[in-house]
Amino acid sequence: MSESVKKKQEANAKLDAKQKIESPWTIAFRRLKKNKLAMMSLAILGVLVLSAILADFITPYDRDQINLADKEVRGKIMELPVKKEAPNSNFILGTDELGRDIFTRLVYGGRISLTVGLVAVFLQVIIGIIVGSVAGFYGGIVDAILMRITDIIMCFPFLLIAITVVAILGPSIFNVMLVIGLLGWTGIARIVRGQILSLREQEFMEAAEALGIRDSRKIFKHLLPNVMASIIVFATMGMASAILTESALSYLGMGVTPPTPTWGNMMQSARSIYSLQHHWWLWIPPGFLTFITVMSFNILGDGLRDALDPKMKR
């Protein structure tokens, strides 16, 4: 056998060995990289998150700084703040009714909106995993009780209940995150329950039962890792839903209260017809960022669903 043939066989053997030891997550990431829209969405979200983290270094003004009209009279005590200044060389996206820089408040608003979405989804996932895994694993009366509670919560109109609860507790960042998290876990609970009902009948669970492993270890060590793909997809899309809900509540005055900026309460200042027609810089930038963020999370969620689906071709 020639030397070149041996080298080719060795290279093929190494390639086969490398492919054999690839984990499911490595395979899923390779599939995701082939999805250009999903990777573009991931890049956009990365820029938004990085901007929110580095807001203190990106913007030339403080978050609530009131900027005076003219440089010549800026030192005068009686000078009044600018009233909704249009975009110019000093303020690339203009100012609001108090003379605050729109670009600065957009960056800081992204920090609050993304944080609210992240914390709310974290609460949803934790509650949904606990309820769904317990219901799916034990079944019977436990499953019936937990799922009926889930059905009752799903029957209520989400936004109406959220507005009512926030109105009672008072609008704040903490209350908004709490309400979205406590009312939005039903979907992931049903997903986790359905998959665990199927997984608990598999052979590896019979082996775990024969070994006498305690129930908590069966659930968190053997069952939940097999459900993580669905949980990740739900969390990604849940971020989009949570950001939209926060924006809606803030726009209605029931979310995060000024002067703390979010994309939702920034759009609230443009509720008048005059502002909609003549002060476009007040509502188009926060509306566009909300739209692009929600779309990016949804597209990334679709890409993750396809990448993590074992039935998809590699």
N, C-alpha and C positions, 0 to 999 in steps of 0.2 A: 504494500500500500504506500503510495507516494506521501511525501511530507505535507504537501498542500491539502490533500484529502484528510489527513489526520488533524491538521489545524482547523479545517472546516468543521469536522465532526466535534472537536473539542469546543469550538465556538458555539455550535448548535446545542451541545449538551449544557453549556453554561447558560445560554439563553433560556433553555427549557427549565433549568433549575431556578433561574431568577423568576420566571413566570409562575412556577409552581408555588413559590414561597410568598407571592404577593398577597397581602391581606385584602379583604373586601373593601376596606376604606381606601386603599391605594388604587384599586380598580375603579372605585366610584369617582375618585378625584381625577383619574385619567379620563374618564368619560365626561366629567364636568368640564374639563379643559377644552374639550372638543366643541362644547356649546358656546359659541361666540357671544350670544346675547346674555347668557348667564354670567360669563366672565366679565362682560362689559358692565353689567349690573353690579357685580361684586366690586369692580374698580370704582364705580360711582359711589357706592356705599362706603368704601374705604376712604375716599376723599372727604365725604360728608362727616364721617366719624372722626377723621384726623383733624378736620377743620374745627369741629366742636371741641375736641380735646385741647387744641392749640389756639383757642379763641383769643386768649389774652395776648398772644404774640402776633396774631394776624391783623387785628383791627387797630386803627390809629386812635380810636376814641374809647372812652369807658362806656359800659353798657347803658347807663342812664344819664350820660353827660348831655347837658343842654348847651347847644352851640349857638353863639351870638351871631348877629347878622353880618356886620362889616368888620374887617380886620382893624380899620381905623378907629372904630368906636368900641372895640371889644373890651377895652379897659374901663369904660364908663359904667358907673354903678347903676344908672337908670336904664341902661339898654335892655330891650325886650328880646326874647328868643325868637328865632326864625319860625314862621308859620308855614309848615309844609313846603319846604324849599324843594324845587324840582332837581333832578340829577344834574350835577355840574362837576367841575374839576376837583372841588373839595369833598363833595359827597357823591360818590359814583351812583348811588341809588336814591339820592335825595334824603330829606328828613321828614319826620312826622309832625303832628300838630304842636309838639313841644320842642321842636328843633333837635330831636335825637336822631343820630345817624341810622338810617334803615339797614345798611349793610352790616353794621356792628350788631344791631339787634337781631338780624337774621342769623348770624353766626352763633350768638349766644342762645337764640331761640332754638336752633338745631340741637344744642346741647341738652336743653330741657326736654324737647319733644322726643329725642332718641332715648333719653334716660327714662322718661315715663313709659315709653314702649317696651324697653328692655326689662324694667322691673315688673311691669304688669304681666308680660309674657312669662317671666320667671315664676311668678305666683301661679299663673294659669297652669304651667307645666307641672309644677310641684303638686298642686291640688289634684290635677287630672291624673297624674301618674299614681298617686296614692289611691284615689277612689277607683280608677279603672283596674289597677292591678289587684286590689283586694277583691273587687266584685268578680273579676274574671277568674281568679285563682280559687276562691272558695265556692262561688256559685250559690245555688239554692236560695235560702231566705236572705242571706247577706247580699247576694247579687240583686235580688228583687227589691230590697229596701233601698240600696244605693242607687239603682237605676231609676226607681220611681222618684227619688229626690232630684236626680239629674233631669228627668223629664219635666218635673214641676218648674225647675229653674229655666229650662229651655222654652217653656210656654210663655213666660213673661216677655213683653217687648223690651229688648235690651236697653235702647237709648232712653226710653221713658223711665225705666227703673233707675238707670244711672243718674239721670237728671234729678229724680226725686231723692235718691240717697245723698247725692252731693249737696242738694239744697238743704237737707236736714243736717248733715255733718258740717257743711260750710265748704266753699270752694278753696282748695289748696292743692299743692303738688302731691302731697302724701295721700289725700283723700281720693284724688283722681286715679292714682296708681292702684290704690286699694280697691276701689270700686270696679275698675276694669279687670283687675286680677281675680276678684271674687265672683264676678258674673260671667267670665269668659272661659272657664275651665271645662265646660260640659262636652265640647267637641273632642278634646284630647282624651277625656275620660272614656268616652264611647269607643274611640279608636283603640286605646290601650286594652280595654276590656275585650273587644272583639278579637284582637290578635292573641291575647293570652288564653282565651277560651280555646283557640285552635292549637296553640303551642303546648299547652299543658297535657295534651293527649299524645305528644310525640314520644319517641323511644328514649330520648335523652332524659326526659322527665321521669320516665319509669325507672331508669337507672338511678336518678337522684333519690327517688322514693325508696328504692331498695337499699341505698346506702344510709338511709336514715337522716338525711340532711334536714335541718329545721326549715320551717316554711319561709321565714324572712330571707334566708339564704337562697332558697329556690326562686323566690320572686326577684330579688335584686341582683343575684349573681348569675342566674341561668335564664330567666325569662325576659327581664327588661332589656338586657343587651341585644336581644333579637328584635326588639321593638324600637330601638333607638333611631332607625332610619325614618320611620313614620313620625316620631317625636320631633326630630330635627326639621323635617319638612313643615310640620304644623307650626313649630316655633317661628320659622322664617316667615311664613305667611301671616302668623298671628301678630308679628311686629307691625306689618302693614295695617292690619285691622286696628291695633291698639293706637297707632299714630293717628289714624283717621278719627277714631273715637275721641281722643284727646283734643284734636283740632275742632271737632264739632262741639264738644263741651266748652272749650275755651271761647269759641266764636259766640256761643250763646250766653257767655258770662258765667258759666257754671264750672269752669275748669281752673286752670292756673291763673291767678289774678295779677294784673299789672301792679308794680312796674316790671315784675319778672316776665320776660318775653317768651312766648312760644309762637310757632307759626300760626296757630289757631287764633290766639288773642291779638296778634298783629293784624289779621284780616278783619277783626271785629271793628277796628277803627275806620274801616271803609264801608260801613253799612249804609251810609246815606247815598242817594242817587248822585248828588253833586260830586262826592268823592270818587264814586265809581266811574264817572264820566271824565273828571278833570284831574284826579290825583291817582293815576294808574300805578305809580310806584309804591303806593301804600299796600296794595292787595295782590298785584300780579307776582312780585318776587316770592312772598311767603306761600302763595297758592301754587306757584310753579315748583318750589322746593318740596312742598307736600306731595304734589302729583308725582314728581320724579322719584322721590323716596319710596312711595307706596308702590309704584310701578316696578322699581328695581327689586324690592323685596318679593313681589309676586313673581317676577320673571326668574329670580334666583331660586325661589321655592319650586317653581316648575322644573328648573334645571336640576335641582337636587333630587326631586322626585324621580326624574328619568335616570339620573346617575345611580341612585341607590336601589333602583328596581332590578332585582336579580333576573327578571325575565327579559330585560333589554339585551340586545346583542352587544357583545364587547367590541 
